[in-house]
Amino acid sequence: MPESRYDEARRCPLCEVPGALDKKEQQADRSDVYTFRCRNPRCEDYGFGWLIQVLSNNEIPLHTERKERWDKWSRKWRQPLQGKLSAP
């Protein structure tokens, strides 16, 4: 059975393991924004989050370049943030 768009969107853009739901916020336009975090400890982006927007008509806009954009963003910001996110 093929995955739903929601199931596909909630996968970590880097390791593709389903993320853990962190929070859900309703927007003024009646869409919902979900924040997920990577829960795979072997992933380089473990603990990092991403957003999924579910429109009021239950459509989820998916971007074909999602992984490429994530990889570029992840490489740019991972190094400065890793020191701050690691436990003392």
C-alpha positions as a Markdown table, in Angstrom:
| # | Residue | x | y | z |
|---|---|---|---|---|
| 1 | Met | 0.0 | 0.0 | 0.0 |
| 2 | Pro | 1.5 | 3.4 | -1.0 |
| 3 | Glu | 2.2 | 5.9 | 1.7 |
| 4 | Ser | 0.0 | 8.9 | 2.3 |
| 5 | Arg | 1.4 | 12.4 | 1.6 |
| 6 | Tyr | 1.4 | 13.0 | 5.4 |
| 7 | Asp | 3.4 | 9.8 | 6.0 |
| 8 | Glu | 5.9 | 10.8 | 3.3 |
| 9 | Ala | 6.2 | 14.4 | 4.6 |
| 10 | Arg | 6.8 | 13.4 | 8.2 |
| 11 | Arg | 9.9 | 11.4 | 7.2 |
| 12 | Cys | 13.3 | 13.0 | 8.1 |
| 13 | Pro | 14.6 | 14.7 | 4.9 |
| 14 | Leu | 18.0 | 13.2 | 5.5 |
| 15 | Cys | 17.6 | 9.6 | 6.8 |
| 16 | Glu | 13.9 | 9.1 | 5.8 |
| 17 | Val | 12.9 | 7.6 | 9.2 |
| 18 | Pro | 9.5 | 8.9 | 10.4 |
| 19 | Gly | 10.0 | 11.9 | 12.7 |
| 20 | Ala | 8.4 | 12.4 | 16.1 |
| 21 | Leu | 5.7 | 15.0 | 16.4 |
| 22 | Asp | 6.9 | 17.9 | 18.4 |
| 23 | Lys | 4.0 | 20.3 | 18.2 |
| 24 | Lys | 1.0 | 21.4 | 16.1 |
| 25 | Glu | -0.1 | 25.0 | 15.6 |
| 26 | Gln | -3.2 | 26.2 | 13.8 |
| 27 | Gln | -2.7 | 29.2 | 11.6 |
| 28 | Ala | -5.0 | 32.2 | 10.8 |
| 29 | Asp | -5.9 | 30.7 | 7.4 |
| 30 | Arg | -7.1 | 27.5 | 9.1 |
| 31 | Ser | -4.1 | 25.5 | 8.0 |
| 32 | Asp | -2.1 | 23.4 | 10.5 |
| 33 | Val | 1.7 | 23.5 | 10.9 |
| 34 | Tyr | 3.2 | 20.4 | 12.4 |
| 35 | Thr | 6.8 | 20.4 | 13.7 |
| 36 | Phe | 8.6 | 17.1 | 13.6 |
| 37 | Arg | 12.1 | 16.1 | 14.9 |
| 38 | Cys | 14.4 | 13.3 | 13.7 |
| 39 | Arg | 14.4 | 10.5 | 16.2 |
| 40 | Asn | 17.0 | 8.3 | 14.6 |
| 41 | Pro | 20.2 | 8.6 | 16.7 |
| 42 | Arg | 22.3 | 7.4 | 13.8 |
| 43 | Cys | 21.2 | 10.3 | 11.6 |
| 44 | Glu | 23.4 | 13.4 | 11.3 |
| 45 | Asp | 20.3 | 15.6 | 11.9 |
| 46 | Tyr | 19.1 | 13.7 | 15.0 |
| 47 | Gly | 17.1 | 16.2 | 17.1 |
| 48 | Phe | 16.7 | 18.7 | 14.3 |
| 49 | Gly | 13.2 | 19.7 | 13.2 |
| 50 | Trp | 11.2 | 20.4 | 10.1 |
| 51 | Leu | 7.7 | 21.7 | 9.3 |
| 52 | Ile | 4.8 | 20.2 | 7.5 |
| 53 | Gln | 1.9 | 22.5 | 6.5 |
| 54 | Val | -1.5 | 20.9 | 6.1 |
| 55 | Leu | -3.9 | 23.2 | 4.3 |
| 56 | Ser | -7.5 | 23.8 | 5.3 |
| 57 | Asn | -8.6 | 21.4 | 2.5 |
| 58 | Asn | -6.3 | 18.7 | 3.9 |
| 59 | Glu | -3.7 | 19.0 | 1.1 |
| 60 | Ile | 0.0 | 18.8 | 1.9 |
| 61 | Pro | 2.2 | 20.8 | -0.4 |
| 62 | Leu | 5.3 | 18.6 | -1.1 |
| 63 | His | 8.3 | 20.1 | -2.8 |
| 64 | Thr | 10.3 | 17.9 | -5.2 |
| 65 | Glu | 13.5 | 19.6 | -4.2 |
| 66 | Arg | 12.9 | 19.0 | -0.5 |
| 67 | Lys | 15.9 | 16.7 | 0.1 |
| 68 | Glu | 18.3 | 18.9 | -1.9 |
| 69 | Arg | 17.2 | 22.0 | 0.0 |
| 70 | Trp | 17.4 | 20.2 | 3.4 |
| 71 | Asp | 20.9 | 18.9 | 2.6 |
| 72 | Lys | 22.1 | 22.4 | 1.7 |
| 73 | Trp | 20.6 | 24.0 | 4.8 |
| 74 | Ser | 21.7 | 21.1 | 7.0 |
| 75 | Arg | 25.4 | 21.4 | 5.9 |
| 76 | Lys | 25.4 | 25.2 | 6.4 |
| 77 | Trp | 23.9 | 25.2 | 9.9 |
| 78 | Arg | 24.8 | 21.8 | 11.4 |
| 79 | Gln | 28.4 | 22.7 | 12.4 |
| 80 | Pro | 27.7 | 25.9 | 14.4 |
| 81 | Leu | 24.6 | 24.4 | 16.1 |
| 82 | Gln | 26.1 | 21.0 | 17.0 |
| 83 | Gly | 28.2 | 22.4 | 19.8 |
| 84 | Lys | 25.2 | 24.2 | 21.3 |
| 85 | Leu | 23.0 | 21.1 | 21.1 |
| 86 | Ser | 25.4 | 18.6 | 22.6 |
| 87 | Ala | 25.1 | 17.7 | 26.3 |
| 88 | Pro | 27.7 | 19.3 | 28.6 |
